[in-house]
């Protein structure tokens, strides 16, 4: 049963792969992004060239008004939203906790945690049987960092992903009775541009030997798990935290 999915941060990296796989499953896809419109439009084009349906929509997930407008626009252009992938997430420059200021902490909490809550809220209002909906699917993007803590790199980021794990567990129990399945995927070391945005473009090369499989994962390998959670194949999976981390 494919429907309409919003993938936050769908313009690049893991999110872009999720958009392509969801479209191949038959979902009409909203490719959300925040600044790189060209990258989002390229994902839309790839989906359309493959015979699928997609739109791009720019909105910072931490902007409450913008999130509300995005859901309204998607409903008008693609139809009833049946699935949400809370994938948008940021890291900030590598830092110890004793160097972090309130501005940095507010920003990472706003995007990684508040953004996921705001998008989930709008999705629940449309999907929950309590609100007259027909159910739906939410997939949250956590991280192995939630288990590992990311010392000397970004403990703040790891803590936001710990919050996403708890959010997933609580929400799955809250809206499970209302027809919504809520799960999370926890990627490990994945080759995307996120490492460069932390000021550490060589991070994958340096840490790949810490992974039992002795390599980084690809965005496509993470997207496969998300696509499964978005499918009927995962119809009895709720409240799961699925590690896609090469055994680390
Ligand atoms: P990425 O390559 O840096 O891509 C980030 C995506 O998020 C881009 O599409 C970006 O849009 C979008 N974005 C950033 N801030 C946003 C905001 N405020 N509102 C809306 N969209 C926003 O990241 P990635 O590596 O694919 O990571 C995706 C998710 O997986 C994140 O939640 C990350 O924490 C998680 N994860 C990644 C790894 C890894 O090793 N890569 C490991 C574990 C977990 P623009 O193109 O407009 O900038």
Boltz pocket constraint, residues with backbone or C-beta under 6 A from the ligand:
constraints:
  - pocket:
      binder: B
      contacts: [[A, 8], [A, 9], [A, 10], [A, 11], [A, 12], [A, 13], [A, 14], [A, 15], [A, 32], [A, 33], [A, 34], [A, 35], [A, 36], [A, 37], [A, 39], [A, 59], [A, 60], [A, 61], [A, 62], [A, 86], [A, 87], [A, 88], [A, 89], [A, 90], [A, 111], [A, 115], [A, 141], [A, 142], [A, 143], [A, 144], [A, 145], [A, 186], [A, 187], [A, 188], [A, 189], [A, 190], [A, 191], [A, 192], [A, 193], [A, 194], [A, 195], [A, 197], [A, 219]]
      max_distance: 6.0
